[in-house]
């Protein structure tokens, strides 16, 4: 394919459905002359229990593959785990903008009055140097960060989106210990998948919970590259996956919402 024929594209990448939450927030800012490609690497799902090198190699391979076919305007690494593992490296390797998402710990923690703040993410994220270094740097004395990783919460998010049902007891079991911690009203979301479960988390905690999601910062960065203009998107977009399993009606409905009309298994 010659360079001129390549279609301008907006790549959004995750191991599963987590990136759909980010896409929802930025969808209307993507101009019609840019094709959206949601790349779901479900063959290698979950990323959270893999190591830095493995994830970096994998994402590099995917972007390199897409870069051959499309003229990439922007890549959104809509996965905290992948951002922590590989964003710095990828930014050095490609010329187009690559935007990632990190748990937002810094300023809001300073502002909040709560003593206990729960930070949730995948195993890789919670144990990363990035996260622990920020906590060390910015933590004020009266704030205690409780770190928690859960791959089961990632599975529950996938189940919710795929099957449209969720058993609240499963969420309750995940947070068994944390539910009883006093003065815990703030949760930092450190995994894009978890954004789909905030209602359920509130229910099991049985109180008002303030969630710090970090989506607005990502949105700002993306709008900065595109423009503040809003569009009524007409383009039919592409949904790529690496393992054939998304056949059920509910997930197809979601994809139709975003006008994905081409589903394609990529052998990579
Ligand atoms: N969505 C990914 C994240 O934000 C996690 C899911 C996984 O473990 O693959 O970290």
Boltz pocket constraint, residues with backbone or C-beta under 6 A from the ligand:
constraints:
  - pocket:
      binder: B
      contacts: [[A, 14], [A, 15], [A, 16], [A, 18], [A, 19], [A, 44], [A, 45], [A, 46], [A, 47], [A, 48], [A, 49], [A, 78], [A, 79], [A, 80], [A, 81], [A, 82], [A, 122], [A, 125], [A, 154], [A, 190], [A, 191], [A, 192], [A, 193]]
      max_distance: 6.0
